[in-house]
Amino acid sequence: MRRLPLRRLVTLATLAVVGAATLGSTAACGDDSEGASGSSGPVTLRLGYFPNITHASAVVGVEKGIFAEKLGANVKLDPKTFNAGPAAIEAVFSGALDATYIGPNPTVNAFSKSKGEAVRVVSGAASGGVALVVKPGITGAQDLKGKKIATPQLGNTQDVAIRYWLKQQGLTTTKEGGGDVKIVPQENAQTIETFNSGGIDGAWVPEPFVSRLVNAGGKVLVDERDLWPDKKFVITNLLVSTKFLKAHPDVVQKLVDGQVAANEFVNSKPDEAQQAISDAIGKITGKPLDLKLIKQAWPTLEFTNDPISSSLKAGLDHAVDVGLTEPVDLKGLYDLTYLNNALKAQGKPEVVQP
């Protein structure tokens, strides 16, 4: 049986308006940043991110000028928004993007496709923010037999999570939507509609769709944090192009300094951070994300610089276990030198990889 490559439709796709216009603008940038290695001219850093809650570190870093301040006058920050992991990875591969905030499955996919050459993870950004929300009458795993449960995309991070969890409960699923529990991959925005219409009985999704489903009458059956050691698992990390990293290690250090500072802001000034996220989404989509919804979802997330590499590896193992991907050797994926330099400068504990 042909196995699918590990892919991930990055969460909250409806919160960004990207499409062909964004990809066209990134492609127009060419393959090389200004000020290539050996040049004394200014450097352009093209940074990708998704305007949503799980990318709060990036949104706040851009909106509050934190990245620009840390990068300094000789580095031009060129932020670019995306709404899907594959699009961001393609931009990295084409040379149109130097770094991006992204989820675990696209990270693994990029590393695997390039045979460990094209990308490195230099920092974490966020953990948590995912749950299984179901109709009120469902009280346990066995009640899910014969039910339809939505995920964002076949083989994406949440799709793997629910299939693995169901297997642990003794319940079967198939890629074609069969088995004890019928998994129905669909856009997150569509999931709200199908839940309200009775077309699905629940969904394993990220925030703010968890909160939206709860507000639509659903209840949380499984908070994914409860399935992980210390309730921690990576939902967003910071990935850089190996080519850019080798050419501009000093710029990558400044970027990671900005990531640490952005998380400090997010954690110490949550009200300002939430407003910045609402405003930023409004600029891009024409409609700010409801501040009440952001506040409702906020406690389910932890903004951490630790990329929680053990959870990324475990997620890959889970995908292999449920037959959605082949094993991948992750050796060399992480380069936390820059992160630990930034943490050490602030007197904070360094991140030690297991």
Summary of the structure (lengths in Angstrom):
residues: 354
radius of gyration: 19.6
end to end distance: 33.7
largest distance: 65.2
contacts: 1270
relative contact order: 0.19
helix: 46%
strand: 18%
